[in-house]
Amino acid sequence: MKDWWIYKGAPQASAGERLDRLARLSPPWRQFDGRIDPDYRIPSLDDERYAADRRRGAGYIAEDHEIDLVNTALHLRRPLLVTGVPGVGKSTLAYSIAEDLGLGPVLRWPITSRATLRDGLYRYDALRRLEDANLNRLGSATARPAARHLRSRPGGSPTVAAGIGKYLQLGPLGTAFLPSERPRVLLIDEIDKCDIDLPGDLLTVLDEGRFEIPELARLADHQRMVTVGTDDPGVGARITAGRVQCRAFPVVILTSNGEREFPPAFLRRCVRLTIGRPGEDKLRRIIAERIGAEATEVAGGPDGLISSFLKRRERGDLGTDQLLNAVQMRLAGAWTAPEDIDQLVRATLHPLSGPDAS
């Protein structure tokens, strides 16, 4: 392991010390000064709700060149754009970083063709707020006819209806930029599926580490501090004057299947990592880590499942999880006879691309 590595690719007892070192080595041009809410608590990965996330992160086997580029992104406070064919572990890398450094649950934003920047930052349920306001007015009109209209503050400005915060919830992107001592891990999954404008729209947030919620900024004179929901279940955070400014820049992992090109301005701001298809040795290590050492015996050999996987992958892409499925079926006692391996392969190792994919 290299001395400058913060992320080491496997959970280490010294995560706090490594994160302290990372904070001290912040580039002068990538320093952020968001004010931390002392009552805001990031959930712990030790919570049983996130047991599956911990196992997923702990099972990732990172190569040295991957660790090098993850740490480059960490030191420079830049997003990491991870490219590779489906099934090579791009998304799982984010869970590995969170597990290795103890950074809480991964905040995942799955991208679709309709995703917008606001979707990732926050959601405001204006319709529900209007419905509730109408119900309150009806109730007030029944109980006190004279109180149908909103009272006015001195100077004629209307009193702001209390409770706007319950209609606002930060998305995964917005939650990642809440000010905290430790960075959060944000997974922006399959960014290549996005609308053509989204990479450009992300630039300001990724550059400046901040964003504004206009619905709260307009109310700042009347209600300066508002508690809103976050992407962490049951966790709220206080927003001051409608502005969110990070303190520790989040660990931003963007994944791409390589299905589109991105604008130069976007690429310039990213550290780029390409994850290749794992070879036989890494496949053995993945099987041993995810299922157990005995499973490698089931999958090995010249006529074993690893060999069949590699041969079929020459004709089209296959995901590593497909191989794990095949090994698991063999361990379950399915198609265990030597002459049945072709049937097992057809059932579990269907190519994702190429002439045999249809």
FENCOR-V608690 format. One line per field, one symbol per residue. ss: DSSP state (2 for helix, 1 for strand, 0 for the rest). psi: psi as a letter, one per 40 degrees, with the letter a starting at -180 (. if undefined). burial: 1 if it has 16 or more other C-alpha atoms within 10 Angstrom, else 0. A space follows every 50 residues. Layout:
ss=???
psi=???
burial=???
This chain:
ss=00000000000000222222222200022200000000000000000222 22222222000002222222222222001111100000022222222222 20000011110000002222211102222222222222222220222000 01000001000002222111022222000000001111102220000222 22222222011102222000000011111000000111110011100000 11111100000002222201111100000222222222220022222220 00002222222220000002222222222220000002222222222200 00000000
psi=iidehdheeihiefddddddddddfhidefhifihhheehhhiieehddf ddddddddehhhiddddddddddddefiihhhiiiieefddddddddddd efeiihhhghhieehidddddihhgddddddddddddddddddgdefdih iiiheeiihhhifddeehhiadddddehhidiiihhhghfdeeiideddd dedddddefiiihdddddedddgdhhhiiiehhehiihhhfehhhidhhi hhhhihefeiiiidddddeihhhhhihiaddddddddddddiddddddea idfaddddddddddeiiiiddddddddddddeehfeideedddddddefh ieiaded.
burial=00001111111000100110011001000011010000000010100001 00110111111100011111111111111111111111111111111111 11111111111000111111111100001000000010000000000000 00000000000001100111111111111101111111111111000110 01001100111110011011001011111111000111111111111111 11111111000000000011111110100000111111111000110110 00011101110110001111111101110110001000001001100111 11000000
